[in-house]
Amino acid sequence: MRMSIKLTTQAYCKMLLHAAKYPHCAVNGLLVAEKQKEKKKDSHSTPILCVDCIPLFHGTLALAPMLEVALTLIDTWCKENKYVIAGYYQANERTKDFRPNQVSEKVGARIAENFSEAAMIMVDSTRFTMGCYEPILAIYDHHENKWKCRDCNVDSFDDWCEAQKITSALLEGRSYESLIDFDNHLDDLRNDWTNPEINKSVLHLC
Amino acid sequence: MASVSEMYDVTWEEMRDKLRKWREDNHRNSEQIVDVGEELINEHASKLGDDIWIIYEQVMIAALDCSRDDLAWTCLQELKRQFPGSQRVKRLAGMRLEALEKYEDANKQYDSILQDDPTNTAARKRKISILKAQGKSAEAIRELNEYLEQFVGDQEAWHELSELYINEHDYGKAAFCLEELMMTNPHNHLYCEQYAEVKYTQGGLENLELSRKYFAQALKLNNRNMRALFGLYMSASHIAASPKVNATVKKANVKYATWATNQINRAYQLAGRGTKENKCSVKAVEEMLESITMS
């Protein structure tokens, strides 16, 4: 029985804000979870909680060097904050295309090497609305070298009502204009990919 | 809902100048263009003089991006009235059909432009964009190649083709496109850097060495290009770590990687200026560089 994955409001919110900031581009990023202290015997009951999201790139996703830099840097940051990279998300360039592709499978597999329960998440832009009335993700698990889609519903969230309310509010308020991804950071190092201001807004609205 | 001029305390001249800047820089900040442009058109049309026509065009395209068909339609009507029979306006009408996903009608529109003027590059490129929007990448690539045989100097087209190839993971052909761009734009650090990224992604020792050279070249052209700096570091490190290189090559690449490390650290220190958030970044970069050099 695979461990279920849960997303916090902050993680879901930043994913959607990233996609909203670049509606005409493909976007991708990472999800991080808190590092578990030790593997409990009945660990199948505790779902993996993805507490945060690090937006990575927009536009051309299929090039290696900056992705390697980002993965290594964020891995180091994770170690300092007792996080682990637990997942990868991607929204494709074409709205109607929400299937995983070579990029998402490759990066997902790379993350799964270090974290066996890694999830690969595809964003379904056809259902993306300002009201955020339903979750718009498709979650994939790595099983025997294949990616299998699992059900994504309100149970995949720590608190769906909160996630819905806050994500919608931030979209209406155009918070995505100030969202920083790793590409923005490479353009200007002062841009902070941990997005502290948006994190504060999320907390403020909770 | 407060107006743009009220919210940001700007005059209509400043709004007009901002629109011009966004036009010149080819920014796709469509929501902002719609906000500023719509107000300018509604409140200050009489003051804009002949500028208004290019503003109508700019706002119309931005409106299509934001699904504001009402605004796009208004702009289009004004342009049709002022420039009846214009190919440029016909193309805009075609773009509106594209936005409404009426691809057949859009293609008809572009075909009619091309019948009157077979050299109309804008119409041909829109037809290729339709193929892209429909997910027909192979056809888009084929059409774009044909286009470039005729219009060999169209840099936007070469760049678009390189991106299409990258998305298909055909890095060799993407590199060829970027080589064309570098030849005609030897001082453009971005093309150099992108070429280096493609070579790096292709993999193999030879490509890694090429990528290192082009990351270095990009840095020479613009010493603030962080992607080039990181790329130089990554490629030199991988070459140094390769079992296929001799001791001299290894030593040289360790030297390049170390130089890059110091430059990266310096860049982060300069950016950080001691703020709490950036201290984390600086530390993370230091540890990352340490961890790779040790392997």
Chai-1 contact restraints between the chains, C-beta under 6 A:
chainA,res_idxA,chainB,res_idxB,connection_type,confidence,min_distance_angstrom,max_distance_angstrom,comment,restraint_id
A,T60,B,E163,contact,1.0,0.0,6.0,A-B,restraint_1
A,T60,B,I166,contact,1.0,0.0,6.0,A-B,restraint_2
A,A62,B,I166,contact,1.0,0.0,6.0,A-B,restraint_3
A,A62,B,N167,contact,1.0,0.0,6.0,A-B,restraint_4
A,L63,B,E197,contact,1.0,0.0,6.0,A-B,restraint_5
A,L63,B,T201,contact,1.0,0.0,6.0,A-B,restraint_6
A,A64,B,Y200,contact,1.0,0.0,6.0,A-B,restraint_7
A,A64,B,T201,contact,1.0,0.0,6.0,A-B,restraint_8
A,P65,B,E197,contact,1.0,0.0,6.0,A-B,restraint_9
A,P65,B,Y200,contact,1.0,0.0,6.0,A-B,restraint_10
A,P65,B,G231,contact,1.0,0.0,6.0,A-B,restraint_11
A,P65,B,M234,contact,1.0,0.0,6.0,A-B,restraint_12
A,V69,B,F230,contact,1.0,0.0,6.0,A-B,restraint_13
A,T72,B,M288,contact,1.0,0.0,6.0,A-B,restraint_14
A,L73,B,A284,contact,1.0,0.0,6.0,A-B,restraint_15
A,L73,B,M288,contact,1.0,0.0,6.0,A-B,restraint_16
A,T76,B,A284,contact,1.0,0.0,6.0,A-B,restraint_17
A,T76,B,E287,contact,1.0,0.0,6.0,A-B,restraint_18
A,T76,B,M288,contact,1.0,0.0,6.0,A-B,restraint_19
A,W77,B,A284,contact,1.0,0.0,6.0,A-B,restraint_20
A,R94,B,G135,contact,1.0,0.0,6.0,A-B,restraint_21
A,L186,B,M226,contact,1.0,0.0,6.0,A-B,restraint_22
A,L186,B,R227,contact,1.0,0.0,6.0,A-B,restraint_23
A,L189,B,A267,contact,1.0,0.0,6.0,A-B,restraint_24
A,L189,B,A271,contact,1.0,0.0,6.0,A-B,restraint_25
A,R190,B,A271,contact,1.0,0.0,6.0,A-B,restraint_26
A,D192,B,E277,contact,1.0,0.0,6.0,A-B,restraint_27
A,P196,B,E277,contact,1.0,0.0,6.0,A-B,restraint_28
